[in-house]
Structures are given as C-alpha cells and as structure tokens.
Amino acid sequence: MNEKKITINGNKVTFDYLFKKADELIGVKNTIDSSRDLIDLINNVFSSGDDFSFKYFIQSGGLERLELSLEDVSKRLETISNSICPDEQVEVVSNEK
C-alpha cells in the first residue's frame, strides 16, 4: 500500500497542525456568526419601524464595525487558505514490506 506524505512549506502535515487550522476556522465562524447577528438586529430594528434605534446604530458606528468585522473574516480566511495549501510535489511512500 502506498501512502502520500503531504507537506506545506516543506513541513510534513501533522494532526496538531491541522487541528490548529481547524481551530482558526472555528474562530472565523464565530466572527461570521456575530456579524450575522448584527445584520439580524439591523433587519429587526428597521422592519419594526424603530427609527430611533436604527439611527442610533448607524450613528454609533455599527455599520463600520460590521464592515471591519467582515474585512477581518476575509483576511483571516485568505491567511488560513494560504497556510493549508500543500506543496506541489507529493511524496509517495510505500508501506509494503
């Protein structure tokens, strides 16, 4: 049986490395969930006709915070994507005896 050894930046991919990347993705997911909650809040406030709360949210920088949060998500996903891109050459190791 042949086994492929995958490397990233010349380093063998390990369980710990993949676990760390999965943990980073969970952090991104949590940021997305928070952003979605803000969007839901904006939708509910606007739909209910609560002009005061809607204007307060806008004037207090809520949309800017949402935009920064989504920009952060984009950058973090790109960084994680780049960090899990395997090297082009894959070493094939035979496990046969």
Buried (B, 14 or more C-beta within 10 A) or exposed (E): EEEEEEBBEEEEBEEEBEEEBEEBBEEBEEBBEBBEEBEEBBEEBEEEEEEEBBEEBEEEEBEEBBEEBBEEBEEBBEEBEEEBEEEEEEEEEEEEE
